[in-house]
Amino acid sequence: MVLADLTAGAVEDAQQRAVTRPLAEVERAALSRQPARDALAALAPADRVKIIAEVKRASPSRGDLASIPDPAHQASLYEQGGASAISVLTEGRRFKGSLADLEAVTTAVSLPVLRKDFIATPYQVLEARASGADLVLLIVAALEQPLLAELHALVLELGMTPLVETHSADEVSRAADIGARLVGVNARDLSTFELDRDLFGRVADRIPADAIKVAESAVLAPADVAHYRAAGADVVLIGEALVTGDPVATLGAFLAAGAPTEGESA
């Protein structure tokens, strides 16, 4: 199972980092950071779709996407282009990211920043805050419910916002059970890497009314954003399309596709 392998690798890498940077040290660093930015306010539903723009060098399904020698500059372009938050891949084995990328981005932008990784331990949550993250990704499929609840609570305790990622109606229910306020639906099955752009529409009505709905993956053109908006998405997370083209122009086109149409109430 690809997801299990990715999670195990991320945990192993975190354990290696803990040898030189023990848990107590990371906890002190996390607690000494300035308060996290308010991601729920930044991503709150509006009359148009909001975008989380992702700094992403590679993926297991597509291989190398972009070198991104300066992730801070890439993120600054996203902010200039109208993104509401930034996502940074920090997994190093398959996505070629790092915590250094996260730290660089958090100091370069005023937007909330998401640590996107395969999080399965309190240590990883603490090092996210220590590196300046305002949001942390928690993948329901990778976590048993007690651990999901524990990590969700820790993210909140540290003042950050959990983005709870789901891939099915059952997983949406699990996210609701822990009180998730920011719920993602990933069109990509992380076990097979197959895409199903219509998954969001099939499960969106199961997401609690007071939660922000985030559509993830399968966004390559403005029509994809419009598709998700029509299905009820408040936010769309976009990576590949932004790192393989002009990020500012591409964001402009995507944001326009997520705006109210003529005659539609704003």
C-alpha positions in Angstrom: 0.0 0.0 0.0 1.6 3.2 -1.2 0.1 5.4 1.6 1.4 3.0 4.3 4.8 3.1 2.8 4.9 6.8 2.5 3.8 7.2 6.1 6.3 4.7 7.4 9.1 6.4 5.5 8.1 9.9 6.9 7.9 8.5 10.4 11.3 6.9 10.0 12.8 10.1 8.8 11.3 12.0 11.7 12.9 9.4 14.1 16.3 10.0 12.5 15.8 13.8 13.0 14.9 13.2 16.6 18.3 11.7 17.3 20.0 15.1 16.8 17.0 17.2 17.8 15.2 15.5 20.7 11.5 15.9 21.4 12.0 18.2 24.3 14.1 20.6 22.1 11.5 20.6 19.4 8.7 21.2 21.9 10.6 24.3 23.3 11.1 25.6 19.8 7.4 25.1 18.9 6.2 26.9 22.0 8.5 29.8 21.5 7.2 30.6 18.0 4.9 33.5 17.4 1.2 32.5 17.4 0.1 30.7 14.3 -1.9 32.6 11.6 -5.6 32.1 11.6 -6.2 29.7 8.7 -9.9 29.3 9.3 -10.4 33.0 8.9 -8.2 33.1 5.8 -10.1 30.2 4.2 -13.6 31.1 5.4 -16.3 30.6 2.8 -16.8 33.6 0.5 -18.6 34.4 -2.7 -15.8 32.7 -4.7 -13.5 29.8 -4.3 -10.3 30.4 -2.4 -7.0 28.6 -3.3 -4.3 26.9 -1.3 -1.3 27.1 -3.6 1.3 24.3 -3.2 5.1 24.3 -3.4 5.6 20.9 -4.9 8.8 19.6 -6.6 7.8 16.0 -7.3 5.2 13.3 -6.6 5.2 9.5 -6.7 2.6 9.5 -9.5 4.2 12.1 -11.8 7.9 12.1 -10.8 9.8 15.4 -11.1 7.6 18.4 -11.7 9.8 21.5 -11.0 13.1 22.1 -9.4 11.9 25.1 -7.3 15.4 26.3 -6.1 13.8 29.1 -4.1 10.6 28.0 -2.5 10.2 31.3 -0.7 10.1 33.1 -4.1 7.6 30.6 -5.4 5.4 31.2 -2.4 5.7 35.0 -2.8 4.4 34.6 -6.3 1.4 32.7 -5.0 0.7 35.4 -2.5 1.0 38.0 -5.3 -1.3 36.0 -7.5 -4.1 35.9 -4.9 -3.7 32.6 -3.0 -5.4 32.5 0.4 -2.9 30.0 1.9 0.3 28.2 1.0 1.0 24.4 1.1 4.5 23.1 1.4 5.4 19.5 0.8 8.0 18.6 3.4 8.3 14.8 2.6 11.8 14.2 1.2 11.8 10.7 -0.3 9.2 11.0 -3.0 8.2 14.7 -3.0 11.7 16.1 -2.6 10.6 18.6 0.1 12.0 19.5 3.5 11.3 21.4 6.7 13.8 24.0 5.4 11.4 24.7 2.6 8.6 25.2 5.2 10.7 27.5 7.3 11.7 29.6 4.2 8.1 30.0 3.1 6.7 30.9 6.5 9.2 33.8 6.7 8.5 35.0 3.1 4.7 35.3 3.1 2.0 36.7 5.4 -0.5 33.9 4.4 -1.1 30.8 6.6 1.2 28.0 5.6 0.3 24.2 5.6 2.8 21.5 6.4 1.8 18.8 3.9 3.4 15.5 4.9 2.5 12.1 6.2 2.0 13.0 9.8 1.6 10.1 12.3 3.5 11.2 15.5 3.4 14.0 18.0 7.0 14.8 17.1 6.0 15.6 13.5 3.3 17.9 14.7 5.6 19.7 17.1 8.3 20.2 14.4 5.7 21.6 12.1 5.0 24.4 14.6 8.7 24.7 15.4 9.3 25.4 11.6 6.5 28.0 11.5 3.5 26.0 10.1 0.1 27.3 10.7 -1.7 24.2 9.4 -0.9 20.5 9.5 -2.3 17.8 7.2 -3.8 14.8 8.9 -4.7 12.0 6.5 -7.6 9.9 7.9 -6.7 6.8 5.8 -3.2 6.8 7.4 -4.3 7.0 11.0 -6.4 4.8 13.4 -9.2 6.9 15.0 -7.6 7.2 18.4 -4.3 8.5 16.9 -6.2 10.8 14.5 -8.1 12.3 17.5 -4.9 12.7 19.5 -3.0 14.4 16.7 -5.9 16.6 15.9 -6.1 17.7 19.5 -2.4 18.4 19.6 -2.5 20.5 16.5 -5.3 22.6 18.0 -3.4 22.8 21.4 -0.4 24.4 19.6 -2.7 27.0 18.0 -2.6 25.5 14.5 -5.4 24.3 12.2 -5.7 20.7 11.2 -6.6 20.0 7.5 -8.2 16.6 7.8 -8.0 14.8 4.5 -10.5 12.2 3.5 -11.0 9.9 0.5 -14.5 8.4 1.2 -17.8 9.0 2.9 -16.7 6.9 5.8 -13.6 8.9 6.2 -15.6 12.2 6.1 -17.7 10.7 9.0 -14.5 10.0 10.9 -13.4 13.6 10.4 -16.7 14.9 11.6 -16.5 12.7 14.7 -13.3 14.5 15.9 -14.8 17.9 15.2 -12.8 18.8 12.1 -13.4 22.4 11.0 -11.3 22.1 7.8 -12.1 19.0 5.8 -10.3 18.0 2.6 -11.5 15.5 0.0 -8.6 14.2 -2.1 -9.5 13.1 -5.6 -6.4 11.0 -5.6 -6.5 7.6 -4.0 -3.2 7.4 -2.1 -3.3 3.6 -2.3 -3.5 3.4 -6.2 -2.9 7.0 -7.2 -6.0 6.9 -9.4 -7.9 10.1 -9.7 -11.7 10.6 -9.3 -12.6 14.2 -9.7 -16.3 13.5 -9.0 -15.5 12.1 -5.5 -15.8 15.5 -3.9 -19.3 16.0 -5.2 -20.4 12.6 -3.9 -19.3 13.2 -0.4 -19.5 17.0 0.1 -23.0 16.9 1.6 -21.6 14.6 4.4 -19.2 17.3 5.5 -20.6 19.2 8.5 -22.2 22.5 7.7 -19.9 24.4 9.9 -16.7 23.0 8.3 -14.8 24.5 5.4 -14.8 22.2 2.4 -11.5 21.7 0.5 -11.2 19.9 -2.8 -7.8 18.5 -3.5 -6.1 17.1 -6.6 -7.2 16.7 -10.2 -6.9 20.5 -11.0 -5.1 21.2 -14.2 -7.4 23.8 -15.9 -9.9 26.5 -14.8 -12.7 24.2 -15.7 -11.6 21.9 -12.9 -11.9 24.7 -10.4 -15.4 25.6 -11.7 -16.3 21.9 -11.4 -15.3 21.8 -7.7 -17.1 25.1 -7.1 -20.3 23.8 -8.5 -20.0 20.8 -6.3 -19.8 23.0 -3.2 -16.1 23.5 -2.6 -15.1 26.5 -0.5 -11.4 26.0 -1.2 -9.3 24.2 -3.8 -5.8 23.0 -3.2 -3.6 23.2 -6.3 -0.1 22.1 -6.9 1.1 20.7 -10.2 -0.6 23.2 -12.4 1.0 26.1 -10.5 4.6 24.8 -10.4 4.7 23.8 -14.1 3.5 27.2 -15.5 3.3 30.9 -14.7 2.0 30.8 -11.1 0.5 34.4 -11.1 -1.3 34.0 -14.4 -2.5 30.5 -13.6 -3.8 31.6 -10.3 -5.6 34.5 -11.9 -7.3 32.1 -14.3 -8.2 29.7 -11.6 -9.6 32.4 -9.3 -11.7 33.8 -12.1 -13.1 30.3 -12.7 -14.1 30.1 -9.1 -15.9 33.5 -9.1 -19.7 34.0 -9.3 -21.0 33.8 -12.9 -23.1 36.6 -14.4 -26.5 36.6 -12.9 -25.4 34.5 -9.9 -25.8 36.1 -6.5 -22.5 36.9 -4.9 
